[in-house]
Amino acid sequence: MERWIKRCPCFPSREQDLTVLDYRHCSLKFVPDEVFGHERTLEELYLDSNQIKDLPRPLFHCHGLRKLGLSDNELRSLPPAIASFISLEELDISKNGILDFPENIKCCKCLAVIEASVNPLGKLPEGFTQLLNLTELYLNDTFLEYLPGNFGRLSRLRILEVRENHLKTLPKSLSRLQDLERLDIGNNDFSELPDVLGSLTSLLELWCDYNKLTCLPAALGGLKQLMFLDASNNFISRADEELLCCESLSDLYLSNNCLTQLSDNIGKLNNLTTLKVDNNRLEKLPSSIGQLANVSEVSASKNFITRLPASIGLLRNLRTFTMDDNQLEELPFEIGSCSGLTVLSLRGNRLRQVPVELGHLSHLRVINLSDNALDNLPISLVKLKELDALWLSDNQVLNDCVAIICPIQQAKF
């Protein structure tokens, strides 16, 4: 008989074989008594998505329990008896009403993963930092105002999420988290990024969106392995040149900020695949953007951009290019060299015409030219055999386009 057995009323099991009980989504108000009959063999217990309010004392006799799921219940506290879970490796108590961790959570020395998001915890006990085997910690939306000063003792952490709290700073001891790969401090009260972030040399992902940041500090330049940075929805008006030292960066999100320009050296980010700078105050894109040979998506809508650099034509891997709601009056003919382009959106600009070279973009599937000042379209567009959608509303162009649009439709249908 297999060691993994899901609890089923019509499939009784011998105690020595049963290691897993799954009571998720069972509308339970109490922990079933059946659980206590398997205290010697039980390794995994899932009680998620019920209406359980209390954890009975017999539950804590399951000393061999390795995984415990209690998310989405009505718990308001964790009993001190949780210290008896000396083998527990994964604990999920998210989406409850738990007010605090007991100090003796420190006795659960084997804990590697804690998911405690969406609870009104307010703070962490000092004993929490004695959980030295923690590798993943999720504390999103838990009313935290600070992390313990010795938080850096959790040196094995690979993932730390503290999103949607009230944090304004991070303890300096965080520099000891040399294995940290993902840090999410989004939607907090940071007005500046702590310099200690520059010490997290293994960091791959940094989420700092929805804060009150005004700049991206030079310290970020030390994050040589950083691949993903989301600093959108802040008040950032500048990004220090040192950011360009993040040579592994592949995804850069800076939308909804106050940027007036992008660095002329942005082309140094050779591994960049996604660049999003929507809703800023940009008046142009730097010519060095043409050096981003691996970029597949560029989104710069809702700015004040009046022209595109000719170097845009060097982006042969570009798939999606979005420039809605800018002030473009023309497109460089070089855009016809973006041979991989599938989506081109230029809605809400001041275009009077588009270059004949658009007809060279044989993979185009969507073109949005709505709300411009077009009075004609080039006949070369009939060559776009893969085109699925051509948006032209709110333009002057009508009659001259019928001869173009009809052949495209006939080719498609």
Helices and strands as residue ranges (DSSP letters): G 15-17, E 20-22, G 33-38, E 44-46, G 57-61, E 67-69, G 80-84, E 90-92, G 103-107, E 113-115, G 126-130, E 136-138, G 151-153, E 159-161, G 172-176, E 182-184, G 195-199, E 205-207, E 215-216, G 218-222, E 228-230, E 238-239, G 241-245, E 251-253, G 266-268, E 274-276, G 287-291, E 297-299, G 310-314, E 320-322, G 333-337, E 343-345, G 356-360, E 366-368, G 379-383, E 389-391, H 399-412
